[in-house]
Structures are given as structure tokens and as C-alpha cells.
Amino acid sequence: MNQYETVFILTPVLSDEQMKEAVEKFKGLLETNGAEIINVENWGLKKLAYSIDKKSTGFYTLVEFKAEPTVIDGFELQMRRDERVLRYLTVKLDKYAAQYAEKRRNLKKEA
């Protein structure tokens, strides 16, 4: 299993409940395909660097997980199909990035 990190931006017209529902949908999708969710961070409503679909803000969410490489294609396909998702990026973490992510999570717990 490889460790991955996905950041996705949801449209700002969603209510808090709808945003949380979308995040739970993607978490559930990963878990049903055998992925192990490590961490989920809600970064909140942030200004975009450039407008996407005439929107200047979006809800940012980070999901860290371990999964087989075959899971990623299906996961990204669902992201593309969901009209609530403005953009997404999935990155495979090497051992150094995974160590950094773990250190960052631990610092966040202490704070």
C-alpha cells in the first residue's frame, strides 16, 4: 500500500452540512475500496488564486490515506463526476513526505 494525500476544493455555495456530507462521501468511497484513512483536515473557506466557474472562494479539505494504486483511478473519477468539486489533486507521498506529514499531524495535536 502506498500513502497518498488528496486536497480538494468544494464550491462555496454549499452549506456546512452539505460540505461535510461531501467529505464523508469521499471518505466512504475510499474506505469501501479498501483504503485506510489516516487524517482528514478541513481547512475551511479560502480565497482562490484565480476564479473557477466564476467563484472566488472554496472549501479546502485535505485527506491523507493509504491505498492500493488501483483505488486512485476510481476515486478521481468520482471527484470529476461530482459537480460540488471545483478542483482536486492527489499526490503519492514518498517516505520523506510521509514522515513530514506525520510530524505535522503530531505538532497539530500538541497545539
Secondary structure as UniProt FT lines:
FT   STRAND          2..10
FT   TURN            12..13
FT   HELIX           16..32
FT   TURN            33..34
FT   STRAND          36..52
FT   TURN            53..54
FT   STRAND          55..67
FT   HELIX           69..81
FT   TURN            83..84
FT   STRAND          85..93
FT   HELIX           95..110
//
